[in-house]
Amino acid sequence: MKKKIHPKYFDTTITCACGNVIHTRSTAKDIRVEICSACHPFFTGKQKLVDTAGRVEKFKKKYERIEKQKENKKGN
């Protein structure tokens, strides 16, 4: 192996929003995640609502504003 081209691996703690803690090795020291295998619906088989309402509303506001700008340009 060539020297000084490989990343350093650290003992890492991955912490989920649900409180689950996983110890592993990675090039990043500490990692925080929103959903892990202990709380993800695919792995648990339970339905869990993820907050997407804010994202959808933000998307709608953005495109409403763009549509209004297009209408103003057509009106001029």
N, C-alpha and C positions, 0 to 999 in steps of 0.2 A: 504494500500500500504506500502511496505517496504521503509524505508528511505535510502537515499544515494545510490540507485541503478539505479535510473531513470536519463536520461540525462537532462540537462537544455535546455530549449527552449528560443530562442532569437527572437526579431523582426528582420527580415531579409529582405534585398533588393536583388532581383535577377535582374541582368542587362544583357541584350542581346546585341550582336554585332550590331544589327539593331537599337539600341537605346531605345527599349522598357524596361520599368522598372516595376517590379512587387513587391509589398510589401506583405510579408507573415510571417509565423513563422517557424523556423527550428532549428536544433541543430548546424548548421553552421551559422556564422554571415553574411558574404557577399558572394554571389555566382555570378559568371560570366559564361554565356553560349553563345554558338555560334549561336544556332537556337532556337527560342521560338515559341509559338503557334501563334504569330502575323505574323511571317515570314516563318513558315514551310509550304512547298508545300501541305502537306496533309490537313492542316486546311484552307489554303487560296485558294486552287484550282489553283494556279499559278505555273508555272514551274520556278524554280530558280536553277541556276547552282551552285553546291558546288564544291570547288576546290579539285579535287581528282587526277588531273594530276600528281602532285608531288609525291603522294603516289604510283601511278601505276609505274612511272618511277623508283622510289626507289626500288620497288619490283622486277622489271625486271633486274635492275643492280645487285641486290643481287643474283638472281638466275643465271644470266649470269656468274658471278664470280664463283659460286659453280660448274656450269657445266664445266668451264675451269679447275678448280681444279680436277674434276673427270677425265677429258680427260688426264691431265698431269699424274695422278696416273696410268692410263691404259697404257700410253705410256712408262712408266718406267719399 
